[in-house]
Amino acid sequence: MSNKNKDPVIVVLQLTGGNDYMNTVVPHSNSQYRNYRPTVNIGEDDVIRLNDDIGFPPSMRPLAEMYQAGNVAIIHGVGYSNSPRSHFRSMDIWHTCEPESLGTEGWLGRAVKQIDPNKENVVTAVSMGPSLFRALVAPDVPVATVENLDSYGLLTDITPEEKRDRVLDRYKRMYSPMIGSGPVMDFLGQTGLDAIKGADILNVAPERYSSTVEYADNSISRKLRSIAQIHLAELGTRVFYCDLGSFDTHADQLATHEKLWASASAAIQDFFDDLEEHNAADNVTMFLFSEFGRRVYDNGAGTDHGAAGVCLAIGKDVLGGEYGQYPSMNESDLDQGDLVPDLDFRGVYTTLIEDWMKLDPIPIVGGHFEKPRFV
C-alpha cells in the first residue's frame, strides 16, 4: 500500500506513432490472430503467456515479470468513436479530451491547475523532451520543459536574481517592437521568469542523485532516469510526461517494435527499481498510451493505422490484471478492418484523475465516463 502522507505522482509515457495492440498484448489462443497476421506475428513459442488467452512478446519480459507480481494493469479496447486514423488529430484528441472539436487546453494542464492553482511551484509539471507536449498546455500553467537534465538551465550563470531579471527585461524590450506590448508580452515575460525559476529548482536534482541502478544508454532510459532524479530530489513535481517512438510501423514492424519495447520495458523496470532502492516508489503510477492501435490485417511487412488500442498502468498501487475485454476479432465485428474500441479513453483518464490524483475529473475530461478501477 502507498504512503498516504505522500502526494500521488503520475508519469505518462506516450507511445508515439500508433502502437500495435495485437503484437503488444498477443491474443495467442485466438486462431484468427495468425490468420490476420501471416507475416507480422509473434511466434507461438515466443509469446510470454500471462494467462490462457493473452501474452507479451519476448521484448516485454521485464513488464511480464511486473505483471505477474501484480503491478501492471492491461486496459483493453481503449479509444473513442469514429477514429480519424490520423496521427495529428488522434493525438490532439487524446491530449485535449475533445473528439468533436479542436481543443485548446491539455487534460494534464487542467489537472495541474487544480493541483497548484496559485502557481506556488513552477515545477509541479515537468515535460521531458525538446518541446512541450500539448497534454500539458493550459493558460497560466507553468511547465518545465527539459530535454537534457544534466545541461538544463536558462541564464543560470547570472546572479543575483535581480540581475537575471534585468537581462530578461532587456529581452522583452528587444522583442516588443516586433510583438507589441500588452498581454502577449506580459505572458512572454512571465513565461521567462517561470522558466528561470524552474531551471534553478531542477538544477539541484542531478547533484542530489545517487543510485546503484545502471540505466541503458538510450533515449527512454535517459528520460526515465531524469524523472527519477527529479522525483528523488523531492521538489514537489506531481506530473511527468515523456515519449518514445516512432511506433508507426507500416514496414519493418517486427524488428522496430521489438527494439522499441525492449528499450521501454528495461527502462521502466530500471526506473521502478531505482525508486524502490530509495523507498520512493509507493506514490508513483506510470501510464502508457498510444494515439491508436494498428489494423488487424498485416500488409506483408507491417501494419497500417487502426482504431482500438491498449493502455498500461504500472505501479505498486495499481491493481494488476486485465480491465475490459479484448475487442472481437470476428470479421463482421471489425470497423474498416480495425478492432472497435469499447472503452472511452476519457474513462481511463477519469480513473487516473479521480482515484489516483484525487482531483475532480469532470472539468478535466469534460463529463462523466465509465471508469475501469485499476487503482
C-alpha positions in Angstrom: 0.0 0.0 0.0 1.1 3.6 -0.7 2.2 6.0 2.0 -0.9 8.2 2.4 1.3 11.1 3.6 2.9 11.4 0.1 1.2 13.2 -2.7 0.4 11.0 -5.7 2.6 11.3 -8.7 1.8 10.3 -12.3 4.4 9.6 -15.0 2.9 9.5 -18.5 4.8 7.6 -21.3 3.4 8.4 -24.7 4.0 5.7 -27.3 4.0 8.0 -30.3 3.1 6.8 -33.7 0.3 4.2 -33.1 1.5 1.1 -31.1 0.3 -2.2 -32.4 -2.2 -3.5 -29.8 -2.2 -7.1 -31.2 1.5 -7.6 -31.1 1.8 -5.9 -27.6 -0.9 -7.9 -25.9 -0.9 -11.0 -28.1 -4.2 -13.0 -28.3 -2.3 -16.2 -28.6 -5.3 -18.5 -28.0 -7.3 -16.9 -30.9 -6.7 -18.7 -34.2 -7.8 -15.6 -36.0 -4.7 -13.8 -34.9 -2.3 -15.7 -37.2 -4.9 -15.8 -40.0 -4.9 -12.0 -40.0 -1.2 -11.7 -39.4 0.5 -14.4 -41.5 3.8 -12.4 -41.6 3.7 -9.8 -38.8 3.0 -12.0 -35.8 4.7 -13.1 -32.6 5.7 -16.8 -32.9 3.6 -19.1 -30.9 6.6 -20.5 -29.0 7.9 -16.9 -28.3 4.8 -15.5 -26.6 5.3 -14.9 -22.9 2.0 -16.3 -21.7 0.3 -14.2 -19.0 -2.7 -16.5 -18.9 -4.6 -18.9 -21.2 -5.6 -16.1 -23.6 -3.0 -13.3 -23.8 0.7 -12.8 -23.6 3.5 -10.3 -24.2 6.2 -10.5 -26.8 9.7 -11.5 -25.7 10.8 -7.9 -25.8 8.4 -7.2 -22.9 9.8 -9.8 -20.5 10.6 -7.2 -17.7 6.9 -6.0 -17.9 5.7 -9.6 -17.9 7.5 -10.1 -14.6 6.0 -6.9 -13.2 2.6 -8.1 -14.4 3.0 -11.5 -12.6 3.9 -9.5 -9.5 0.6 -7.7 -9.7 1.9 -4.3 -10.6 0.7 -3.9 -14.2 -2.9 -3.3 -15.4 -3.8 -4.1 -19.0 -6.7 -1.9 -20.1 -8.3 -3.3 -23.3 -10.0 -1.7 -26.2 -9.4 1.9 -25.4 -10.2 4.7 -27.9 -13.2 6.7 -29.0 -15.9 6.6 -31.7 -15.2 7.4 -35.3 -11.4 7.3 -35.1 -9.9 9.5 -37.9 -6.8 7.3 -38.0 -4.7 10.4 -38.3 -1.6 10.8 -36.1 -2.1 14.5 -35.6 -5.8 14.6 -35.0 -5.8 11.4 -32.9 -3.0 12.7 -30.6 -4.8 16.0 -30.3 -7.9 14.3 -29.2 -6.0 12.3 -26.5 -4.2 15.4 -25.4 -7.3 17.7 -25.1 -10.2 15.3 -24.5 -12.0 17.0 -27.4 -13.0 14.4 -30.0 -15.7 16.6 -31.5 -13.9 19.9 -31.8 -10.4 21.3 -31.7 -9.4 21.7 -28.1 -7.1 24.4 -26.7 -6.2 23.0 -23.3 -4.5 19.8 -22.4 -6.0 17.4 -19.9 -2.9 17.4 -17.7 -2.6 21.2 -18.0 -6.1 21.4 -16.4 -5.1 18.9 -13.8 -2.0 20.9 -12.9 -4.3 24.0 -12.5 -6.3 22.1 -9.9 -3.2 20.8 -8.1 -1.5 24.2 -7.9 -4.0 27.0 -8.7 -1.7 29.7 -7.4 1.4 28.6 -9.2 3.3 28.2 -6.0 5.6 25.6 -7.5 6.7 26.1 -11.1 7.9 22.5 -11.4 4.6 20.9 -10.5 4.7 19.5 -14.0 7.8 18.5 -16.0 7.8 17.7 -19.7 10.8 15.6 -20.8 11.7 16.3 -24.4 12.7 19.2 -26.8 9.2 20.7 -26.8 6.1 20.9 -24.6 3.5 18.2 -25.0 0.1 19.6 -25.7 -1.4 17.5 -23.0 0.3 19.8 -20.5 -0.7 23.1 -22.2 -3.2 25.4 -20.3 -3.4 29.1 -19.8 -1.4 30.3 -16.8 0.1 26.9 -16.1 3.9 26.8 -15.9 5.6 23.6 -17.1 9.3 22.9 -17.0 10.3 21.5 -20.4 13.6 19.6 -20.1 15.5 17.9 -23.0 18.6 17.2 -21.0 18.5 17.5 -17.2 22.3 17.5 -16.9 22.5 20.7 -19.0 19.2 22.2 -18.2 19.1 25.9 -17.3 18.3 29.4 -18.5 20.6 32.3 -17.6 21.6 30.3 -14.6 25.1 31.7 -14.5 23.8 35.2 -13.9 23.5 36.2 -10.2 21.9 37.5 -8.2 18.3 37.0 -9.3 17.7 40.8 -9.8 20.5 40.9 -12.4 18.9 38.0 -14.3 15.5 39.8 -14.2 17.2 42.8 -15.8 18.5 40.6 -18.6 15.1 39.2 -19.1 13.6 42.7 -19.1 16.1 43.7 -21.9 14.9 40.7 -23.8 11.3 41.8 -23.6 12.2 45.3 -24.8 14.3 43.9 -27.6 11.3 41.9 -29.0 8.5 44.2 -28.1 8.7 46.3 -31.3 8.0 43.1 -33.3 5.5 41.6 -30.9 3.9 44.6 -29.3 3.1 45.2 -25.7 0.1 44.1 -23.7 -0.9 40.5 -22.7 1.4 38.8 -25.2 4.5 40.4 -23.9 3.3 40.0 -20.3 2.8 36.3 -21.0 6.3 36.0 -22.5 7.8 37.8 -19.6 6.1 35.6 -17.0 7.0 32.5 -19.0 10.6 33.5 -19.0 10.6 34.2 -15.2 8.9 30.8 -14.6 11.5 29.1 -16.8 14.3 30.7 -14.8 12.7 29.6 -11.6 12.2 26.1 -12.9 15.8 25.9 -14.1 17.1 27.0 -10.7 15.0 24.4 -8.9 15.7 21.4 -11.2 19.4 22.0 -11.4 19.7 20.5 -7.9 18.3 17.2 -8.9 21.4 15.6 -10.6 23.7 16.6 -7.8 21.5 15.1 -5.1 21.2 11.8 -7.0 23.0 8.6 -6.2 21.9 5.1 -7.3 23.2 1.6 -8.0 20.8 1.1 -10.9 22.5 1.3 -14.2 20.2 2.5 -16.9 20.9 1.7 -20.6 22.3 4.5 -22.9 19.2 5.2 -24.9 16.5 7.9 -25.2 13.8 6.4 -23.0 16.3 5.3 -20.3 17.8 8.8 -20.1 14.3 10.3 -19.8 13.2 8.0 -17.0 16.5 8.3 -15.2 16.0 12.1 -15.3 12.4 11.7 -14.0 13.7 9.5 -11.2 16.3 12.2 -10.3 13.7 14.9 -10.1 11.3 12.7 -8.1 14.0 11.7 -5.7 15.0 15.3 -5.2 11.6 15.9 -3.6 10.9 19.1 -5.5 7.1 18.7 -5.4 6.7 17.6 -9.0 3.4 15.8 -9.4 3.1 15.3 -13.2 5.9 13.9 -15.5 5.4 13.4 -19.2 7.7 11.8 -21.8 7.5 9.8 -25.0 9.0 7.1 -27.1 8.7 6.4 -30.8 8.1 6.0 -33.5 5.6 3.2 -33.4 4.3 4.0 -36.9 5.3 0.6 -38.2 4.0 0.4 -41.8 7.1 -1.5 -42.7 9.8 -3.5 -40.9 7.5 -3.8 -37.9 8.8 -6.9 -36.2 12.3 -5.5 -35.8 11.2 -2.0 -34.9 8.5 -3.0 -32.5 10.9 -5.4 -30.7 13.6 -2.7 -30.3 11.1 -0.1 -29.0 9.5 -2.4 -26.5 12.9 -3.9 -25.4 14.2 -0.5 -24.5 10.9 0.7 -22.9 10.5 -2.4 -20.8 14.0 -2.4 -19.5 13.9 1.3 -18.8 10.6 1.0 -16.9 11.9 -1.8 -14.8 15.1 0.2 -14.0 13.0 3.2 -13.2 10.9 1.4 -10.6 13.9 -0.5 -9.3 15.6 2.9 -8.8 12.6 4.3 -6.9 12.4 1.1 -4.8 16.0 1.4 -3.9 15.2 4.8 -2.4 11.9 3.9 -0.9 10.2 6.3 -3.2 8.0 4.1 -5.5 4.9 3.9 -3.4 3.3 7.1 -4.6 4.2 6.8 -8.3 1.9 5.4 -11.1 3.0 5.2 -14.7 0.6 5.3 -17.6 1.3 4.2 -21.1 -0.9 5.0 -24.1 -0.8 5.5 -27.9 -3.0 7.5 -30.2 -4.4 4.4 -31.8 -3.8 0.8 -32.5 -2.9 -0.8 -35.8 -5.0 -2.5 -38.5 -6.0 -6.2 -37.8 -4.6 -7.4 -41.2 -0.8 -7.0 -41.7 0.4 -5.6 -45.0 3.2 -8.1 -45.5 5.8 -6.0 -43.7 4.0 -4.0 -41.1 0.5 -2.8 -40.2 -1.4 0.4 -41.0 -3.3 2.8 -38.9 -6.1 1.3 -36.8 -8.6 2.3 -34.1 -8.8 0.5 -30.7 -5.6 0.3 -28.6 -4.3 -0.9 -25.3 -3.2 1.2 -22.3 -1.0 0.0 -19.4 -0.8 1.3 -15.8 2.2 0.4 -13.7 3.0 0.9 -10.0 2.7 -0.5 -6.5 -0.8 0.8 -6.0 -2.0 -0.5 -9.4 -4.5 -3.3 -9.1 -2.8 -5.6 -11.6 -4.7 -7.7 -14.2 -6.9 -7.1 -17.2 -9.6 -4.5 -17.5 -12.3 -4.6 -20.2 -12.5 -7.2 -22.9 -10.2 -7.8 -25.9 -12.3 -6.5 -28.8 -13.8 -9.1 -31.0 -11.7 -10.2 -33.9 -14.6 -11.6 -35.9 -14.6 -10.2 -39.4 -18.2 -9.0 -39.1 -17.3 -7.0 -35.9 -14.4 -5.0 -37.4 -14.8 -1.4 -38.4 -13.0 -0.8 -41.7 -10.6 -3.7 -40.8 -10.0 -2.4 -37.3 -10.7 -3.5 -33.8 -13.5 -1.4 -32.4 -12.9 0.4 -29.1 -15.4 -0.2 -26.3 -13.8 1.9 -23.6 -13.6 5.6 -23.9 -10.1 6.9 -23.2 -11.7 9.7 -21.0 -12.9 6.9 -18.6 -9.3 5.8 -18.2 -8.2 9.3 -17.6 -11.1 9.6 -15.0 -9.6 6.7 -13.0 -6.2 8.3 -13.0 -7.5 11.8 -12.1 -10.1 10.8 -9.5 -8.9 7.6 -8.0 -5.1 8.2 -8.2 -4.5 12.0 -8.3 -7.6 12.7 -6.1 -8.8 15.5 -8.3 -12.2 16.4 -9.8 -12.3 14.7 -13.2 -15.4 16.3 -14.7 -13.8 19.7 -15.8 -10.7 17.9 -16.9 -12.2 15.2 -19.2 -15.4 17.1 -20.0 -18.1 14.9 -18.5 -18.9 11.6 -16.9 -17.4 8.4 -18.3 -17.3 4.8 -17.2 -14.0 4.2 -15.5 -12.1 0.9 -15.0 -11.0 0.5 -11.4 -7.3 -0.3 -11.8 -6.1 1.8 -8.8 
